[in-house]
Amino acid sequence: NKNQPEGSADMRNFILEGKKIAKPVLVTTCLLTLLTCILSCTLYRGYTLHFELDAWEIGTEFLSLLFPLFVTIPICWQLYYERRDRFLTYTLTRIGRQRYLVIKWCACAVSAFIILVIPCFISALFALYIREPQALWPIPTGYAHVFSNLYAKMPVLYALLLSLWKGLLGILTMTFGFVLALYGSNVFVILTGPFIYVILENFFWAILGLPGLRFVTAFEPASLSAAAVHAASFTAGPVLMCIVMGLVALYFQKVKKRTIYQV
């Protein structure tokens, strides 16, 4: 409807794009929430705990490795099939290409954010209030934790802030898959590309002896000792991923001479 306000039309299109991936996003979020809650309430029993929130860190440790799969597979597949089926070509007659892709990215970004934030935070609440209590051991000499005061005295706030941060990194990782889906022709590479990148980047910084600069460290700062984590640990990985995304897009555009309408 040409008389419909632009903002209202964009919101309607945003909702429609969200509905396209609602089912896989909902299933992924529910399964991931269930898994993280179960692991946060059971896996800690073989470990020594110093703080109540330690059980949460132990139960959600697997996310540091697998989160790129969780935020790309349920979301980015749909854009690839829209390109393959020439659906994007049809959008030009009713909505501009750039406008459509921005709306679609927003729907995908919200989905990626939800997939990580909800399981992370709910499992933290389960670890704090639902799990069976276990005696806490005295803090050993030299023990340190990232943001230790917040972690020990306000664990709910710590879990909320870290969950929100992980959600933002999930959006960035999904965007990498989104870029691959715009130009790539192999759905396997599109859906696993961000995961493979994180693995290779992790190996690269390990070879250089700089594990504090890994993307995984930005996602899970407690994966290293507090002394090894610094301000660059939260920016180096995300900035490097943005640079790689830009180079990938330039490669497809300038070298492969590929557009988003080619599959």
URRAJO-V9063 format. One record per helix or strand. SS is the DSSP state (@ for helix, = for strand). FROM is the first residue (numbers start at 1). TO is the last residue. If there is no record, write none. Layout:
BEGIN
ss=SS from=FROM to=TO
ss=SS from=FROM to=TO
END
This chain:
BEGIN
ss=@ from=6 to=20
ss=@ from=22 to=46
ss=@ from=54 to=59
ss=@ from=63 to=84
ss=@ from=87 to=91
ss=@ from=97 to=129
ss=@ from=148 to=153
ss=@ from=155 to=183
ss=@ from=187 to=207
ss=@ from=211 to=213
ss=@ from=215 to=219
ss=@ from=221 to=223
ss=@ from=226 to=228
ss=@ from=231 to=234
ss=@ from=236 to=255
END
